[in-house]
């Protein structure tokens, strides 16, 4: 058990606490813990890469911790009507569909290791920035409706585009598509 994995497990433990704070209306405390979770994500990644502490467990645990946090944030913010339901459904469905695609690939003997794409990283950043912005607005009574609306549409667009690209990659993989060296496609 490496130090980055312990930090990641700490982030996983924060998820139900943050969720509970949100459903009980304690947005300020939830905001602060989301900041702690975000910092822990940066710290565990830095430590793993800088000191060669990357592990197989960490390769699965870190993105799982991120997804648990994002999904729980979006569900809680959707239930409280701080985020539109369509966005919550899009964010949660995207993650479920990606996990299902990876599992189905394995079941059919065509294991697929999904690697984060640039658009997926941008999507994750947008999701986190939106959630943090909404938490700050709710917790500190900030009037930032225009910023919130803009972030909602950016996040929604990136979520759909990211899913479409992952789905295309998965379908090519399952169909046995082998890219040629000249087409530049990565599967």
WOSUL-V838377 format. One record per helix or strand of 3 or more residues. SS is the DSSP state (2 for helix, 1 for strand). FROM is the first residue (numbers start at 0). LEN is the number of residues. If there is no record, write none. Layout:
BEGIN
ss;from;len
SS;FROM;LEN
SS;FROM;LEN
END
This chain:
BEGIN
ss;from;len
2;2;21
2;26;24
2;55;24
2;84;23
2;117;23
2;144;30
END
